[in-house]
Amino acid sequence: MSKRIVARANLLVFGVLLAILALVGVVTWERLNATREAREWSQHSYRVLAAMKDLGIALRDAETGQRGYIITGKDDYLAPYDSARDRLGVLQGELLKLTADNPVQQDRLRALAPIIQHKLEELAQTVQLRRDVGVEAARRLVNTDAGRGFMKEAEATLAAMLGEEEARLARRLGENDARAAWVRWTTLGGSLLAILTLLWAARLLNQAWSRSYLTEAEQRTQALRLRTTLDSLSQGVAVFAPDRTLTNWNACFLVLLDLPKAMVRPGASYAAFSEHTAEAGGPALETWDQVRHGSNAPREATVYERTRADGHHLEIRRTTMPDGGFVLTISDMTKRAQAEGVLREAQKMQAIGQLTGGIAHDFNNLLQVILGNLEFVRAKLDGDGKLQSRIERAAWAAQRGATLTGQLLAFARKQPLAPAAIDLAATMPDLVPLLRRTLGEHIEVRYVESAGLWPAMADPAQLESAVLNLALNARDAMPGGGRLTIEIGNKVLDDAYARDHAEVAAGDYTMLAVSDTGHGMTPDVVRRVFEPFFTTKPDGKGTGLGLAMVFGFVKQSGGHVKIYSEPGEGTTVKIYLPRAVGALVAIGQRSAPPVDLPRGSATVLVVEDEAAVREIACAILSDLGYRVLEAADGEEALRVFGDNTAAIDLLLTDVILPGKVKGRDLSERIQALRPKVKVLFMSGYTENSIVHHGRLDDGVQLIGKPFKREQLARKVAETLGAEFAPVAEAGNVVALRPRPDA
């Protein structure tokens, strides 16, 4: 079959196909117009039916309002009558317009108009008689049945009109369905015919040209497969011939080695690439001598690593081919290096967390015994200033130990947080005067605030502690005086920033920056500044836990912390806290605590496995006036509660208890038996029983060990406050007594 014959056959086939398609298109267009017209008439019938039904409803509403007024005599019942009377004229006019194409319906509407008018007059007369004369006169007029007759005539006329219009609607819908079916079958038949014609033409063309283009198609397919394979790789690949000239490459090869496009072309020598990367100070390739004297065994790879000036870490692999050439493969290992760094950090955090969790509970129990007894004894001593001074020093040392344990827990991200939406624009100005008094007159404190600040989601107390830690570190970096600047603003960390910082999630953040003009830090110090116990201060001047606590708190809050510092130029620490969306903003207010401790007469069940801790907690509560019951574990606590179910008002329990019944289980069982019992947990390490994802569960009250006498008194009073009323007693001491309805 010659090329000319194939061309003529193709022309004939496509001519016939176009003619069929044109015919189908013309017929389909005509049918679609007819269908659209039928649909419009159907919609017109629906509007007529709706207007007729509204007219009937309006008549009935008018009669209903009239009857209600006759019976009650109240003007409120005339509202349906007045509304229907106003709508009747509008509906009649609308029906006259809608039925302009139907003379029969027009005649019926003209006949219906006086009937409706008579009915309205009858209703108006009845209403007027009820208003002027009384209900009996109105009833006599109603009993004449004149209005009933008018109503029956109107309803009969409307029923006839509805029947007529429904019949017309049925005919129109039938015609519409018939037209739609005809168009559907016509379109389907034409489409099938067109498809068959196309298939026949494609078969003829395929048979005519398949052999002549088979070889060329195979070559194009192979070339396309090779190019697609190379371009789909996330690695840079370059193939060099035995004479060390470039034959194939992909786009990543240029990007990863930062090569100019003009340099990468077929026939370019490997030596040129090696010299270019060495001169540019980039990730230098092997030299020509290294390649020539290196391993040339087939399929044996030479692997080495290089780092680009922008910090990207590259792994370069040279694999020798059997013909003497080689393949150069370049992999960007930056993300893997970042992931390994994050993994190492996570493993370090896990190890510190396990160590901290292992010692925090027992250590805090010991500190609780020491601090509780010291507080108890100090409250009993009067007039001996030396003993009071020594007790205060011992209490300070115990509290210092508790602070160190809390900082370790903060770094390990195991402290219980109570996050809330914080308005930093309202809380930070209250903190600035405290910083000025704390840092001293030689430090100038500046505060910079941005307009439209977003609320931040964090624990307010931990945030304040973090700012104080940063401010104290800044003070130590400026021994001769300087300037401390606190800046708050909004910040969006985009996907590009998140890609460069594997631990960051892209999104909206509230930024708090603390900057100083101190001596600054070297890059080596900056890399280690958040490690626990790392400090550049002299011995005895710092624990190295302040910045570690800030780091752990920010990470546990779902935020990000970044430090910028140069020797002699000062330091800036930026804290990015997640933006609070859809939460109520808590505005912190500082208030001086009252002098007197709240006391009470409620009954408290104390559950603590450490006898010394239990003893001092019971002693403090008893001294405050509470009736105290105690238990050493969960099983014993359930037995004590069973014997005193009606008397117990508060459960004070350790989170971690020996045996099968833990602190959370004990609280749930007791509250299931008596829901009014309040629960206050105490612990030095909470694990996951009442803290999940670093946050206290909703509604959970917790006091951390070691606690002071004052802290326990206020926390117990706060927990009991919902059902216990404050009562003033002698000496201005506030007591808590049960409400009568509690």
C-alpha positions in Angstrom: 0.0 0.0 0.0 1.6 3.3 -1.2 1.7 6.5 0.8 -0.6 8.2 -1.6 -3.3 5.5 -1.3 -3.1 5.6 2.5 -3.5 9.4 2.4 -6.6 9.1 0.2 -8.1 6.4 2.4 -7.5 8.5 5.5 -9.1 11.5 3.8 -12.1 9.5 2.9 -12.5 8.0 6.3 -12.2 11.3 8.1 -14.6 13.0 5.7 -17.3 10.4 6.4 -16.6 10.7 10.1 -17.0 14.5 10.0 -20.3 14.2 8.1 -21.7 11.8 10.7 -20.6 14.0 13.5 -22.1 17.1 11.9 -25.4 15.3 11.4 -25.5 14.0 14.9 -24.6 17.4 16.2 -27.4 19.3 14.3 -30.0 16.8 15.4 -28.8 16.8 19.0 -28.8 20.6 19.1 -32.4 20.7 17.8 -33.6 18.1 20.4 -31.8 19.9 23.2 -33.5 23.2 22.4 -36.9 21.3 22.4 -36.0 19.7 25.7 -35.0 23.0 27.2 -38.3 24.6 26.1 -40.3 21.6 27.6 -38.4 22.0 30.8 -39.3 25.7 31.0 -43.0 24.9 30.5 -42.8 22.3 33.2 -41.3 24.8 35.6 -44.0 27.2 34.6 -46.7 24.6 35.6 -45.0 24.1 39.0 -45.1 27.8 39.7 -48.8 27.9 38.7 -49.6 25.0 41.1 -47.6 26.6 43.9 -49.5 29.9 43.5 -52.9 28.1 43.5 -52.0 26.2 46.7 -50.8 29.4 48.3 -54.2 31.0 47.4 -56.1 28.2 49.1 -53.9 28.3 52.1 -54.4 32.1 52.4 -58.2 31.6 52.3 -58.0 29.1 55.1 -55.6 31.3 57.1 -58.1 34.2 56.9 -61.0 32.0 58.1 -58.8 30.6 60.9 -57.8 34.0 62.2 -61.5 35.2 62.0 -62.7 32.1 64.0 -60.0 32.6 66.6 -60.9 36.2 67.1 -64.6 35.4 67.4 -63.9 32.8 70.1 -61.3 34.8 72.2 -61.9 38.4 71.3 -58.1 38.9 71.3 -56.5 41.0 68.5 -53.5 38.7 68.4 -55.7 36.1 66.7 -56.3 38.5 63.8 -52.7 38.3 62.7 -53.3 35.3 60.3 -56.5 37.0 59.0 -54.7 40.3 58.2 -51.7 38.6 56.6 -53.9 36.3 54.5 -56.2 39.2 53.4 -53.1 41.2 52.2 -51.7 38.1 50.3 -55.0 37.1 48.5 -54.9 40.1 46.1 -51.2 39.5 45.4 -51.7 35.8 44.7 -54.7 36.5 42.4 -52.7 38.9 40.4 -49.8 36.5 40.2 -52.1 33.7 38.9 -53.6 36.0 36.2 -50.0 36.6 34.9 -49.0 32.9 35.1 -52.1 31.6 33.3 -52.1 34.2 30.5 -51.5 31.3 28.0 -54.6 29.4 29.3 -58.0 31.0 28.6 -59.9 28.3 30.6 -57.9 29.1 33.7 -58.4 32.8 33.1 -62.1 32.4 33.0 -62.0 30.4 36.3 -59.9 33.0 37.9 -62.4 35.8 36.9 -65.2 33.6 38.3 -63.2 33.0 41.5 -62.5 36.7 42.2 -66.0 37.7 43.3 -66.4 34.6 45.4 -63.2 35.5 47.3 -64.4 39.1 47.6 -67.7 37.9 49.1 -65.9 35.6 51.5 -63.6 38.4 52.6 -66.6 40.8 53.1 -68.3 38.1 55.2 -65.2 37.7 57.3 -64.8 41.4 57.8 -68.5 41.8 58.8 -68.1 39.0 61.4 -65.0 40.5 62.8 -66.6 44.0 63.0 -69.7 42.5 64.7 -67.5 40.7 67.3 -65.7 43.9 68.0 -68.7 46.3 68.1 -71.6 44.2 69.3 -70.3 41.0 70.8 -69.7 37.3 70.2 -73.4 36.4 69.9 -74.0 38.7 67.0 -70.9 37.4 65.3 -72.0 33.8 65.8 -75.5 34.6 64.3 -73.8 35.8 61.1 -71.5 32.8 61.0 -74.5 30.4 61.5 -76.1 31.7 58.3 -73.6 29.5 56.5 -73.1 32.2 53.9 -69.3 32.2 54.4 -69.3 28.4 54.3 -70.9 28.5 50.9 -68.4 31.0 49.5 -65.6 28.9 50.9 -66.9 25.7 49.2 -67.3 27.5 45.9 -63.8 28.9 46.1 -62.3 25.5 47.0 -64.2 23.8 44.2 -62.9 26.3 41.7 -59.4 26.0 43.0 -59.7 22.2 42.8 -60.7 22.3 39.2 -57.9 24.7 38.4 -55.4 22.4 40.2 -56.6 19.4 38.3 -56.3 21.2 35.0 -52.8 22.4 35.7 -51.7 19.0 37.0 -52.9 17.4 33.8 -51.0 19.9 31.7 -47.9 19.3 33.9 -48.2 15.5 33.4 -48.4 16.0 29.6 -45.4 18.3 29.6 -43.3 16.0 31.7 -44.2 13.1 29.4 -43.1 15.1 26.4 -40.0 16.1 28.2 -39.1 12.5 29.0 -39.8 11.4 25.5 -37.5 14.1 24.0 -34.8 13.3 26.6 -34.9 9.6 25.7 -34.8 10.4 22.0 -31.8 12.7 22.5 -30.0 10.1 24.6 -30.4 7.3 22.1 -29.5 9.6 19.2 -26.3 10.7 21.0 -25.4 7.2 22.0 -25.9 5.8 18.5 -23.9 8.7 16.9 -21.1 8.2 19.5 -20.9 4.5 18.8 -20.8 5.0 15.1 -18.1 7.6 15.4 -16.0 5.3 17.7 -16.4 2.4 15.3 -15.3 4.6 12.4 -12.2 5.9 14.4 -11.3 2.3 15.3 -11.5 1.3 11.7 -9.3 4.3 10.6 -6.8 3.6 13.4 -6.5 0.0 12.3 -5.8 0.9 8.7 -3.2 3.5 9.7 -1.5 1.1 12.2 -1.2 -1.6 9.6 0.2 0.8 7.0 2.9 2.4 9.1 3.7 0.0 11.9 6.6 -1.7 10.1 8.3 1.4 8.8 8.4 3.0 12.3 9.1 0.0 14.4 12.8 0.4 14.6 12.6 4.1 15.2 10.1 3.7 18.0 12.2 1.1 19.8 15.2 3.5 19.7 13.1 6.4 21.0 11.7 4.2 23.8 15.2 3.1 24.9 16.5 6.6 24.9 13.4 7.9 26.8 13.8 5.1 29.4 17.4 6.0 30.0 16.6 9.7 30.3 13.6 9.2 32.5 15.5 6.8 34.8 18.3 9.3 35.2 16.0 12.3 35.8 13.8 10.4 38.3 16.8 9.9 40.6 17.3 12.2 43.6 21.0 11.5 43.1 23.3 13.2 40.7 24.5 10.7 38.1 27.2 11.2 35.4 28.5 8.6 33.0 32.1 8.9 31.7 33.5 7.0 28.7 36.8 5.1 28.9 38.6 8.3 27.7 37.1 10.1 30.7 34.7 12.3 28.8 31.1 12.9 29.7 28.4 11.0 27.8 25.3 11.1 29.9 24.1 13.0 33.0 21.0 14.2 34.9 19.9 17.5 36.3 20.8 16.6 39.9 24.5 16.3 38.8 24.6 20.0 38.0 22.7 21.1 41.1 24.6 19.0 43.7 28.0 20.0 42.4 26.9 23.6 41.7 28.2 23.4 38.1 27.4 26.0 35.3 25.1 24.7 32.5 27.6 25.7 29.8 30.2 23.5 31.3 28.1 20.3 31.3 28.0 19.0 27.7 28.8 15.8 25.8 32.5 15.3 25.5 33.5 17.4 28.5 36.5 16.0 30.3 36.4 14.7 33.9 39.6 16.8 34.6 37.7 20.0 33.9 35.0 19.1 36.5 37.7 18.2 39.1 39.6 21.4 38.6 36.4 23.5 38.7 35.2 22.1 42.0 38.6 22.5 43.6 39.0 26.1 42.4 35.5 27.1 43.6 36.2 25.8 47.1 33.2 23.5 46.8 33.0 19.7 47.2 36.2 18.8 45.4 36.1 15.6 43.2 38.9 13.2 43.0 41.8 14.5 40.9 42.7 12.9 37.6 45.7 11.2 39.2 43.5 9.7 41.9 41.1 8.3 39.4 43.9 6.9 37.2 45.8 5.2 40.1 42.6 4.3 42.1 40.7 1.1 41.9 39.7 0.1 38.4 38.1 -3.2 39.2 34.7 -3.6 37.5 31.7 -2.9 39.8 34.1 -1.9 42.7 33.1 1.5 44.1 35.2 4.2 45.5 33.2 6.2 48.1 34.2 9.5 49.7 32.4 12.5 51.3 32.5 16.2 50.8 30.7 19.2 52.3 29.6 22.2 50.3 30.0 25.8 51.4 26.3 26.1 52.2 26.5 23.1 54.6 25.1 20.4 52.4 26.8 17.0 53.0 27.5 15.0 49.9 28.5 11.4 49.4 30.3 10.7 46.1 30.6 7.2 44.7 32.7 6.3 41.6 31.9 2.9 40.1 34.0 1.4 37.3 32.3 -0.1 34.3 33.6 -3.1 32.3 34.5 -1.0 29.3 36.9 1.1 31.3 34.6 4.1 31.9 32.9 4.9 35.2 29.7 6.2 36.7 29.9 9.1 39.2 27.0 9.0 41.7 26.5 12.0 44.1 24.0 11.7 47.0 22.8 14.6 49.2 23.1 13.1 52.7 22.2 16.4 54.5 18.8 15.1 55.6 20.2 11.9 56.8 22.8 13.7 58.8 20.1 15.9 60.3 18.0 12.9 61.1 21.0 11.2 62.7 21.6 14.3 64.8 17.9 14.4 65.8 18.1 10.7 66.7 21.3 11.2 68.8 19.6 14.1 70.6 16.5 11.9 71.2 18.6 9.1 72.5 20.4 11.5 74.8 17.2 12.9 76.0 15.8 9.4 76.6 18.8 8.4 78.6 18.7 11.6 80.7 14.9 11.2 81.1 15.3 7.6 82.3 18.1 8.7 84.7 16.1 11.7 85.9 12.9 9.7 86.3 14.7 7.0 88.2 16.0 9.4 90.8 13.4 12.2 90.9 10.7 10.3 92.8 13.0 9.0 95.6 15.1 12.1 95.8 12.0 14.4 96.0 10.5 12.2 98.7 13.7 12.6 100.7 13.7 16.3 100.1 10.0 16.4 101.1 10.8 14.8 104.5 13.6 17.3 105.1 11.7 20.4 103.9 8.5 19.4 105.6 10.0 18.8 109.0 12.0 22.0 108.8 8.9 23.9 107.9 7.0 22.2 110.7 9.7 22.9 113.3 10.2 26.5 112.1 6.4 27.2 112.7 6.8 26.0 116.3 9.9 28.0 117.2 9.5 31.5 118.6 12.1 34.0 119.6 15.3 32.0 118.8 16.7 33.9 115.9 19.9 31.7 115.5 17.9 28.5 115.3 15.4 30.1 112.8 18.4 31.3 110.7 19.9 27.8 110.6 16.5 26.2 109.8 16.1 28.7 106.9 19.5 27.8 105.5 18.7 24.1 105.6 15.3 24.8 104.0 17.0 26.9 101.3 19.4 24.0 100.6 16.6 21.5 100.4 14.6 23.8 98.1 17.7 24.3 96.0 18.0 20.5 95.6 14.3 20.4 94.5 15.0 23.2 92.0 17.9 21.2 90.5 15.7 18.1 90.2 12.9 20.2 88.5 15.5 21.6 86.0 16.6 18.1 85.1 12.9 17.1 84.6 12.4 20.2 82.5 15.3 19.4 80.2 14.2 15.7 79.9 10.7 17.1 79.0 9.0 15.2 81.8 7.7 18.1 83.9 3.9 18.3 84.0 2.7 21.4 82.1 -0.6 23.2 82.3 -0.6 25.1 79.0 -2.9 28.0 78.4 -3.4 30.7 75.9 -1.1 33.6 77.1 -1.4 37.2 76.0 2.3 38.1 76.1 1.5 41.8 75.5 -0.3 41.8 78.8 2.0 39.6 80.9 5.5 40.8 79.8 5.1 44.4 80.9 4.4 43.1 84.5 7.6 41.1 84.4 9.9 43.9 83.2 9.9 45.8 86.6 10.8 42.5 88.4 13.7 42.0 85.9 14.9 45.6 86.6 15.0 45.0 90.3 16.6 41.5 89.9 19.3 42.4 87.5 20.4 45.6 89.2 20.8 49.3 88.1 23.9 48.6 85.9 21.7 46.6 83.5 19.3 48.6 81.3 16.2 46.7 80.5 14.3 47.5 77.3 11.0 46.1 76.1 9.9 46.0 72.5 6.3 44.9 71.5 4.7 44.3 68.1 1.2 45.3 67.3 -1.4 42.5 66.7 0.4 40.0 68.8 -0.9 36.4 68.6 -1.6 34.5 71.9 0.9 31.8 72.7 0.1 28.3 74.0 2.4 27.5 76.9 2.5 27.0 80.7 2.6 30.6 82.2 4.7 29.7 85.2 7.3 27.8 83.2 7.4 30.6 80.7 8.1 33.2 83.4 10.8 30.9 84.8 12.4 30.5 81.4 12.5 34.3 80.9 14.1 34.8 84.3 16.7 32.2 83.6 17.6 33.9 80.3 17.8 37.3 82.0 20.1 36.0 84.8 22.4 34.4 82.2 22.4 37.7 80.3 23.3 39.5 83.6 26.3 37.2 84.2 27.5 37.9 80.6 27.5 41.6 81.3 29.5 42.0 84.6 30.3 45.6 83.8 26.8 46.6 82.8 24.9 46.6 79.5 21.6 46.4 77.9 19.0 43.6 78.0 16.3 43.7 75.4 13.1 41.7 75.5 11.2 41.6 72.2 7.9 39.9 71.3 6.3 39.5 67.9 4.6 37.2 65.5 6.6 34.8 63.3 5.7 32.3 60.6 8.2 29.4 60.2 7.6 28.2 56.6 8.3 24.9 55.0 11.8 26.0 53.9 12.8 26.7 57.4 11.3 23.4 58.6 13.3 21.5 56.0 16.5 23.1 57.3 15.6 22.4 60.9 14.3 18.8 61.2 12.8 19.3 64.7 10.6 22.2 63.6 7.0 22.0 62.4 6.0 24.7 59.9 3.3 27.1 61.2 2.4 30.2 63.2 4.5 31.0 66.3 4.7 33.8 68.9 8.3 34.8 69.2 10.0 36.0 72.4 13.6 37.2 72.1 16.0 38.0 74.9 19.1 39.9 73.8 22.1 41.2 75.7 25.2 43.2 74.9 27.5 40.8 76.8 30.7 39.1 75.8 29.0 36.6 73.5 30.0 33.0 72.8 32.1 31.1 70.3 30.4 28.7 67.8 31.8 25.7 69.8 30.2 27.0 73.0 26.9 27.8 71.2 26.7 24.2 70.0 26.8 22.9 73.6 25.0 25.7 75.4 21.8 23.7 75.9 23.5 20.6 77.3 22.7 19.9 81.0 25.6 20.8 83.4 27.6 22.5 80.6 28.6 26.0 81.8 31.3 28.5 81.0 31.0 30.1 84.5 33.6 29.5 87.2 33.2 26.7 89.6 30.4 27.3 92.1 28.8 30.1 90.0 26.3 28.0 88.0 24.9 24.5 87.6 24.6 24.5 83.8 20.9 23.7 84.0 19.3 27.1 83.4 19.4 27.0 79.5 18.8 23.3 79.6 15.6 23.9 81.4 14.6 26.6 78.9 15.4 24.2 76.0 13.3 21.3 77.5 10.4 23.6 78.4 10.2 25.0 74.8 10.5 21.6 73.2 7.9 20.0 75.5 5.5 22.9 74.6 5.8 22.1 70.9 8.0 25.2 70.2 11.4 26.0 68.9 14.4 27.8 70.4 17.3 29.4 68.5 20.4 31.1 69.8 22.6 33.6 68.0 25.9 34.8 69.5 29.2 36.2 68.4 32.2 36.9 70.7 32.1 40.5 71.8 28.8 41.2 70.1 26.3 39.7 72.6 23.8 36.9 72.5 20.1 36.6 71.4 17.9 33.7 72.4 14.7 33.4 70.4 11.8 31.3 71.8 9.1 30.3 69.3 5.9 29.2 71.1 3.0 27.7 69.1 0.2 30.1 68.3 -3.0 29.5 70.4 -6.0 29.2 68.2 -9.6 29.1 69.5 -8.6 29.2 73.2 -9.4 31.7 75.9 -6.5 34.0 76.7 -5.3 33.9 80.2 -3.9 37.2 81.4 -1.4 36.7 84.3 -1.8 39.1 87.2 0.7 39.3 90.1 -0.8 39.5 93.5 0.9 39.3 96.9 0.0 36.2 98.8 -1.9 36.7 102.0 0.0 36.5 105.3 -2.2 33.9 106.9 -2.5 30.4 105.7 -6.0 28.9 105.0 -7.0 26.4 107.6 -9.9 23.9 107.7 -11.9 21.2 109.4 -12.4 18.9 106.4 -11.4 15.2 106.5 -8.4 14.4 104.3 -7.3 10.8 103.4 -3.5 10.9 102.9 -2.1 8.0 100.8 1.7 7.8 100.6 4.0 4.7 100.6 7.0 6.6 102.1 6.2 6.6 105.9 8.3 9.7 106.5 6.6 11.7 103.8 3.2 10.5 104.9 4.0 11.4 108.5 5.0 15.0 107.7 2.1 15.6 105.4 -0.3 14.4 108.0 1.4 16.5 110.7 1.1 19.7 108.5 -2.6 19.0 107.7 -3.4 18.2 111.4 -1.7 21.4 112.4 -3.8 23.3 110.0 -7.0 22.0 111.6 -7.9 19.2 109.2 -9.0 15.7 110.4 -6.5 13.3 108.8 -6.8 9.7 107.8 -3.8 7.9 106.4 -2.9 4.8 104.3 0.3 3.3 103.0 -0.9 2.0 99.6 -4.0 1.8 97.4 -5.5 -1.3 98.9 -5.3 0.1 102.5 -6.7 3.4 101.3 -9.8 1.6 99.8 -10.3 -0.1 103.2 -10.0 3.2 105.1 -12.4 4.9 102.7 -14.9 2.0 103.1 -14.9 2.6 106.8 -15.3 6.4 106.5 -17.1 6.9 103.2 -19.4 9.7 104.3 -16.8 11.6 106.2 -13.9 11.9 103.7 -13.9 15.2 101.8 -10.4 15.1 100.1 -8.1 12.4 98.8 -4.4 13.4 98.9 -2.5 10.6 97.2 0.9 10.0 95.7 0.7 9.2 91.9 3.2 6.2 92.2 2.0 3.7 94.8 3.1 0.1 95.4 0.8 -2.8 94.5 -1.9 -3.1 91.9 -3.9 0.1 92.8 -2.0 3.1 91.6 -2.8 6.7 92.5 -5.0 7.4 89.4 -6.8 4.1 89.8 -7.5 4.8 93.5 -9.0 8.3 92.7 -11.2 6.8 90.0 -12.5 4.1 92.2 -13.2 6.5 95.1 -14.9 9.1 92.9 -17.0 6.3 91.3 -18.3 5.5 94.8 -18.6 9.1 96.0 -18.3 11.8 93.2 -18.1 14.7 95.6 -14.7 13.7 97.0 -12.0 16.0 95.7 -8.7 14.6 94.6 -5.2 16.2 94.9 -2.2 14.3 93.5 1.3 14.7 94.9 4.4 13.4 93.2 8.0 14.3 92.3 7.8 12.3 89.0 4.4 11.8 87.3 5.3 9.3 84.5 2.2 9.0 82.3 -0.7 8.4 84.8 -2.0 11.9 85.0 0.4 13.6 82.5 0.1 12.8 78.8 2.2 14.5 76.0 3.8 16.6 78.8 0.5 18.1 79.9 -1.7 17.6 82.9 -5.0 15.9 82.1 -8.0 18.2 82.3 -9.4 18.7 85.8 -6.4 17.1 87.5 -4.9 18.9 90.6 -1.2 18.2 91.3 1.3 19.5 93.9 4.9 18.6 93.2 7.2 17.2 95.8 8.9 18.6 97.7 6.3 21.1 98.8 6.3 23.7 101.5 3.8 23.9 104.3 2.4 27.1 102.8 2.1 25.4 99.3 0.3 22.4 100.7 -2.1 24.6 102.8 -3.0 26.7 99.8 -3.3 23.8 97.3 -5.6 21.9 99.7 -7.7 25.0 100.2 -7.9 25.6 96.5 -8.9 22.0 95.8 -11.6 22.1 98.5 -12.7 25.6 97.5 -15.5 24.5 95.2 -17.5 22.8 98.0 -16.1 24.5 101.1 -17.0 28.0 102.2 -14.4 30.4 103.7 -15.3 31.5 107.2 -13.4 34.2 109.2 -12.1 33.1 112.6 -10.2 34.6 115.4 -6.9 36.2 114.5 -8.0 36.9 110.9 -7.2 33.3 110.0 -9.3 31.9 107.1 -10.9 28.5 107.8 -12.6 26.1 105.4 -15.8 24.5 106.6 -18.2 22.3 104.6 -21.2 24.1 103.1 -24.6 23.0 104.5 -25.6 21.5 101.1 -22.2 19.8 100.4 
